[in-house]
């Protein structure tokens, strides 16, 4: 196994990136399974309910993605410093935040659901199905957020093979339980929610056992080895809270940018909205690979900062960008060559097919234009440069809105061009900021 804090090589980067890419790719299977299994019940309201509930939970939990990203950077830097006590403290603090936030979601489940249903504006039948699903799955919240923390910690330690096994195992168990409870036991949409709840609880327990075994102890022993003074050290808690807050704001800005894109597409009509959604899905598929290399950057660069090794940090940035561009170029060429076939597989509407083909070039360019943004997100998270990442994201969103306003006369072409400007601005702004941050971080190295 490649060392999580050893020399920065192609092998080490790929050993982190490829398992995490596979782990990311298993996640969309959950929504497909729920839709297929519930769809076989023959009730459109139930199918609409499980789809809407999935969106609610995706948005609800995505906002807590900082528990994974922030934990990666903190754990990787503890690895680089060779500080095993702080390694365990990072996990303990992340789990504490996960339980508190997850518990708050459970307590506030009523107002959250009421607000979500009011915004969605679905039928009474769909709302009833959503409520049946929601009021069961919401109890998975503390375990779901704990799984974010565990996956982040394993990744920060460079144990991405174990992170893949945990993520993939949890997802496949979820799919099996959903099929069994919905179709076998006749539990309907409640069965789909119970399957997810059971998988999340099982994943959290398995994750804690896995983490403990990595350190040759029991789950309780994992935390008993962390002195209370270290666990609740004011400077460390403040660092974790500020880091998580910055990442949450950054994520909210990113969500706004893509929501704005979808909203503007909707104003152009149903056909344009559908075509843009199909092309965005192609971009999302490429993004899973780029996310894998961003994860590699988080671990490699975080460990280099912790060890005060500037050369390793620079090499990590170089390799992540190199492999990221390689995969982005391959994805772009694939979309140009096979895009029409992929579009036809995703829709049978002649109008949507024609519209999507018209804008296919943008989907092919999206991974190439966005590769720096993905890579540098990983670099900044690993180095704990969260404040700069937050500020640069907000600036990039402002540039995006200005670009859209300037290009709005070009219709959907202008909208796609503005999105390209947004992605390019994110990467360029971070690249320009990188040298100064490296000087500051490694000035004492």
C-alpha positions in Angstrom: 0.0 0.0 0.0 1.2 3.5 -0.9 2.1 5.5 2.2 -0.4 8.2 3.1 2.5 10.6 3.9 5.4 9.2 1.8 6.7 10.4 -1.6 4.2 12.0 -3.9 4.1 9.8 -7.0 1.7 8.9 -9.8 1.0 5.7 -8.1 0.1 7.4 -4.8 -2.3 9.9 -6.6 -4.0 7.2 -8.6 -4.3 4.9 -5.5 -6.4 7.6 -3.9 -8.2 9.0 -6.9 -9.5 5.8 -8.6 -11.1 4.1 -5.5 -12.8 7.4 -4.7 -14.1 7.8 -8.2 -15.7 4.3 -8.0 -17.2 5.2 -4.6 -18.7 8.4 -6.1 -20.1 6.4 -9.1 -22.0 4.0 -6.8 -24.0 6.8 -5.2 -26.3 7.6 -8.2 -27.4 4.0 -8.3 -29.4 4.6 -5.1 -31.8 7.0 -6.8 -32.1 4.7 -9.8 -32.9 1.7 -7.6 -35.5 3.6 -5.5 -37.2 4.8 -8.7 -37.2 1.4 -10.4 -38.4 -0.5 -7.3 -41.1 1.9 -6.3 -42.0 2.4 -10.0 -43.0 -1.3 -10.2 -45.8 -0.6 -7.7 -47.6 1.2 -10.5 -48.5 4.3 -8.5 -47.4 7.6 -10.1 -47.8 9.4 -6.8 -45.5 7.0 -5.0 -42.9 7.3 -7.7 -43.2 11.1 -7.6 -43.0 11.0 -3.8 -39.8 9.0 -3.6 -38.2 11.2 -6.3 -39.1 14.4 -4.5 -38.1 13.0 -1.1 -34.7 12.0 -2.6 -34.2 15.6 -3.7 -35.1 16.9 -0.3 -32.5 14.7 1.4 -29.9 15.3 -1.2 -30.1 19.1 -0.6 -30.4 18.6 3.2 -27.4 16.5 3.5 -25.3 18.2 0.8 -25.1 21.2 3.0 -23.2 19.2 5.6 -20.7 18.0 3.0 -18.1 20.0 5.0 -18.0 17.1 7.5 -16.3 15.0 4.8 -14.2 17.7 3.1 -13.0 19.4 6.3 -12.2 16.1 8.0 -10.0 15.1 5.1 -7.8 18.2 5.4 -7.5 18.1 9.2 -6.8 14.3 9.2 -4.2 14.6 6.4 -2.3 17.3 8.1 -2.3 15.3 11.4 -0.8 12.4 9.4 1.8 14.7 7.9 2.8 15.9 11.4 2.9 12.3 12.7 0.5 13.2 15.4 -1.7 10.1 16.2 -3.5 11.7 19.1 -4.7 14.6 16.9 -5.6 12.1 14.2 -8.1 10.5 16.6 -9.2 13.8 17.9 -10.1 15.0 14.4 -12.5 12.0 14.0 -14.0 12.5 17.5 -14.7 16.2 16.9 -16.2 15.5 13.4 -18.4 12.8 14.9 -19.5 15.1 17.7 -20.5 17.7 15.2 -22.3 15.1 13.1 -24.4 13.8 16.0 -25.3 17.3 17.1 -26.3 18.5 13.6 -28.0 15.2 12.8 -29.9 15.4 16.1 -31.0 18.9 15.2 -32.4 17.8 11.9 -34.4 15.1 13.6 -35.8 17.6 16.2 -36.7 20.1 13.4 -38.1 17.5 11.0 -41.6 19.0 11.0 -40.7 22.5 10.0 -38.1 21.3 7.5 -40.6 19.1 5.7 -43.4 21.7 5.8 -41.1 24.3 4.1 -39.8 21.8 1.5 -43.3 20.7 0.5 -44.5 24.3 0.3 -41.6 25.2 -2.0 -42.2 22.0 -4.2 -45.9 22.7 -4.7 -46.7 19.0 -5.5 -50.1 17.3 -5.4 -51.6 16.1 -2.1 -51.0 12.5 -3.1 -47.3 13.1 -3.7 -47.0 15.1 -0.5 -48.4 12.2 1.5 -45.9 9.8 -0.1 -43.1 12.2 0.7 -44.2 12.4 4.3 -44.3 8.6 4.7 -40.8 8.3 3.4 -39.4 11.4 5.1 -40.6 10.6 8.6 -38.7 7.3 8.6 -35.5 8.3 6.8 -35.0 11.5 8.8 -33.9 9.3 11.7 -30.8 8.3 9.6 -29.6 11.9 9.8 -27.0 11.5 12.6 -25.7 8.3 11.1 -25.6 9.8 7.5 -23.5 12.7 8.8 -21.4 10.4 10.9 -20.6 8.5 7.7 -19.4 11.7 6.1 -17.0 12.1 9.0 -15.8 8.6 8.8 -15.3 8.7 5.0 -13.4 12.0 5.4 -11.2 10.6 8.1 -10.3 7.4 6.1 -9.6 9.5 3.1 -7.4 11.9 5.1 -5.4 8.9 6.3 -5.0 7.7 2.6 -7.1 4.6 3.2 -9.3 5.2 0.2 -9.6 1.4 -0.5 -11.4 1.1 2.8 -13.4 4.2 2.1 -14.5 2.7 -1.2 -15.4 -0.6 0.5 -17.5 1.2 3.1 -19.3 3.4 0.6 -20.0 0.8 -2.0 -21.0 -1.8 0.6 -23.4 0.7 2.2 -24.9 1.6 -1.1 -25.4 -2.0 -2.3 -26.9 -3.1 1.0 -29.3 -0.1 0.7 -30.4 -1.2 -2.8 -30.9 -4.9 -1.7 -32.9 -3.9 1.4 -35.0 -1.5 -0.6 -35.9 -4.2 -3.1 -36.6 -6.7 -0.3 -38.8 -4.5 1.8 -40.7 -2.8 -1.1 -41.3 -5.8 -3.4 -40.7 -8.8 -1.1 -42.4 -7.6 2.1 -44.9 -5.2 0.5 -43.9 -2.2 2.6 -44.2 0.3 -0.2 -42.5 3.7 0.1 -42.0 3.1 3.8 -39.9 0.1 2.9 -37.6 2.2 0.7 -37.1 4.6 3.6 -36.5 1.8 6.1 -33.9 0.2 3.8 -31.9 3.5 3.6 -32.2 4.0 7.4 -30.9 0.5 8.0 -28.0 0.9 5.5 -26.9 4.2 7.0 -27.0 2.8 10.6 -25.1 -0.3 9.5 -22.6 1.9 7.6 -21.9 4.1 10.6 -21.3 1.0 12.9 -19.1 -0.7 10.3 -17.2 2.5 9.7 -16.4 3.0 13.4 -15.3 -0.6 13.6 -13.1 -0.1 10.6 -11.5 3.0 12.0 -10.8 1.3 15.3 -9.2 -1.7 13.7 -6.9 0.6 11.7 -5.5 1.8 15.1 -5.6 -1.7 16.7 -8.3 -0.9 19.3 -12.0 -1.0 19.9 -14.4 1.8 18.9 -14.5 3.0 22.5 -10.8 2.6 22.8 -10.4 4.8 19.7 -11.8 7.7 21.7 -10.5 6.9 25.1 -7.0 7.5 23.8 -7.9 11.1 23.1 -7.5 13.3 26.3 -10.5 15.5 27.0 -8.2 18.5 27.0 -7.1 17.7 23.4 -10.6 16.9 22.2 -12.1 20.1 23.5 -9.1 22.3 22.9 -10.5 25.8 22.1 -8.1 26.6 19.2 -8.8 23.2 17.5 -12.6 23.5 17.9 -12.5 27.0 16.6 -10.4 25.9 13.6 -12.9 23.1 12.9 -15.9 25.4 13.2 -14.4 28.1 11.0 -13.3 25.6 8.4 -16.7 23.9 8.3 -18.5 27.3 8.1 -16.3 28.4 5.2 -17.0 25.2 3.3 -20.7 25.4 3.9 -20.8 28.9 2.5 -18.7 27.8 -0.5 -21.1 24.9 -1.1 -24.2 27.1 -0.8 -22.7 29.5 -3.4 -22.0 26.6 -5.7 -25.5 25.2 -5.3 -26.9 28.7 -6.1 -24.8 28.9 -9.3 -26.2 25.6 -10.7 -29.8 26.4 -9.5 -29.5 29.7 -11.3 -28.4 27.9 -14.5 -31.4 25.5 -14.2 -33.9 28.4 -13.5 -32.7 30.4 -16.5 -33.0 27.3 -18.7 -36.5 26.8 -17.4 -37.5 30.3 -18.5 -36.4 29.3 -22.1 -39.0 26.6 -22.2 -39.5 22.9 -21.3 -37.5 21.6 -24.2 -34.4 23.7 -23.4 -34.7 22.9 -19.7 -34.8 19.2 -20.5 -31.9 19.4 -23.0 -29.7 21.4 -20.5 -30.5 18.8 -17.8 -29.3 15.9 -20.0 -26.1 17.7 -20.9 -25.5 18.6 -17.2 -25.9 14.9 -16.4 -23.1 14.1 -18.9 -21.0 16.8 -17.2 -21.8 15.3 -13.8 -20.5 11.9 -14.9 -17.2 13.5 -15.8 -17.2 15.4 -12.5 -17.1 12.1 -10.6 -13.7 11.4 -12.1 -12.5 14.9 -11.4 -13.8 14.6 -7.8 -11.6 11.6 -7.4 -8.5 13.6 -8.2 -9.7 16.5 -6.0 -9.9 14.0 -3.2 -6.3 12.9 -4.0 -5.3 16.6 -3.8 -7.0 16.9 -0.4 -5.0 14.0 1.1 -1.6 14.5 -0.7 -1.5 18.3 -0.2 -2.9 18.1 3.3 -0.2 15.6 4.4 2.5 17.8 2.7 1.4 20.9 4.7 1.4 18.9 7.9 4.9 17.6 7.2 6.1 21.1 6.1 7.2 19.7 2.7 6.8 22.4 0.1 8.3 20.2 -2.7 5.8 17.4 -2.0 2.9 19.9 -2.1 4.0 21.4 -5.4 4.4 17.9 -6.8 1.0 16.9 -5.6 -0.6 19.9 -7.4 1.3 19.1 -10.6 0.2 15.5 -10.7 -3.4 16.1 -9.8 -3.6 18.7 -12.6 -1.9 16.5 -15.0 -4.1 13.5 -14.4 -7.2 15.7 -14.2 -6.6 17.3 -17.6 -5.9 13.8 -19.1 -9.3 12.5 -17.9 -11.1 15.7 -18.8 -9.7 15.6 -22.3 -10.7 11.9 -22.7 -14.2 12.7 -21.4 -14.5 15.7 -23.8 -13.5 13.6 -26.8 -15.9 10.8 -25.8 -18.8 13.2 -25.6 -18.0 14.7 -29.0 -17.8 11.2 -30.6 -20.6 9.4 -28.7 -22.7 12.3 -27.4 -25.6 11.8 -29.9 -25.9 8.2 -28.9 -25.8 9.0 -25.2 -28.5 11.7 -25.7 -30.7 9.2 -27.6 -30.3 6.7 -24.7 -31.5 9.3 -22.2 -34.6 10.6 -24.0 -37.0 9.6 -26.7 -38.3 13.1 -27.4 -37.2 14.3 -30.9 -37.4 17.9 -29.8 -35.2 17.4 -26.8 -32.7 15.3 -28.8 -32.3 18.0 -31.4 -31.9 20.7 -28.7 -29.3 18.7 -26.8 -27.3 18.0 -29.9 -27.2 21.8 -30.6 -25.4 22.4 -27.3 -23.4 19.2 -27.0 -20.1 21.1 -27.5 -20.6 22.8 -24.1 -21.0 19.4 -22.4 -17.7 18.3 -24.0 -15.9 21.5 -22.9 -17.3 21.5 -19.4 -14.8 19.0 -17.9 -11.9 20.7 -19.6 -12.9 24.1 -18.5 -13.7 22.9 -14.9 -10.7 20.7 -14.2 -8.7 23.4 -12.5 -11.7 24.4 -10.3 -12.0 20.8 -9.1 -8.3 20.2 -8.6 -7.7 23.5 -6.7 -10.8 22.9 -4.5 -9.0 19.7 -3.3 -5.7 21.6 -2.9 -7.3 24.4 -0.9 -9.3 22.0 1.3 -6.2 19.8 2.0 -4.2 22.9 2.9 -7.1 24.3 5.1 -7.2 27.5 3.0 -11.0 27.5 3.5 -11.4 31.3 3.9 -9.7 32.0 0.5 -11.7 29.2 -1.1 -14.9 30.7 0.2 -14.0 34.3 -0.9 -12.9 33.2 -4.4 -16.0 31.1 -4.9 -18.2 34.2 -4.0 -16.1 36.3 -6.4 -16.5 33.7 -9.2 -20.3 33.6 -8.7 -20.3 37.4 -9.0 -18.3 37.1 -12.3 -20.8 34.4 -13.4 -23.8 36.7 -12.9 -22.1 39.6 -14.7 -21.2 37.3 -17.6 -24.8 36.0 -17.8 -26.1 39.6 -17.8 -23.7 40.6 -20.6 -24.5 37.4 -22.7 -28.2 37.1 -22.0 -29.0 38.3 -25.5 -27.5 35.1 -26.9 -30.2 33.0 -25.4 -29.2 29.5 -24.2 -25.7 29.8 -25.9 -25.2 32.8 -23.6 -26.3 30.9 -20.6 -23.9 28.0 -21.3 -21.1 30.5 -22.0 -21.7 32.2 -18.7 -21.4 28.8 -17.0 -18.1 28.2 -18.7 -16.9 31.6 -17.5 -17.9 30.6 -14.0 -15.9 27.4 -14.0 -12.9 29.0 -15.6 -13.0 31.9 -13.2 -13.0 29.5 -10.2 -9.9 27.7 -11.4 -8.1 30.9 -12.6 -8.7 32.8 -9.4 -7.4 29.9 -7.3 -4.4 29.5 -9.5 -3.5 33.2 -9.1 -3.9 33.0 -5.4 -1.9 29.8 -5.0 1.7 31.2 -5.0 1.0 33.7 -2.2 -0.7 31.1 -0.1 2.2 28.7 -0.6 4.7 31.3 0.5 2.6 32.0 3.6 2.1 28.4 4.5 5.7 27.2 3.9 7.5 30.3 5.0 8.8 28.6 8.1 9.5 25.3 6.3 
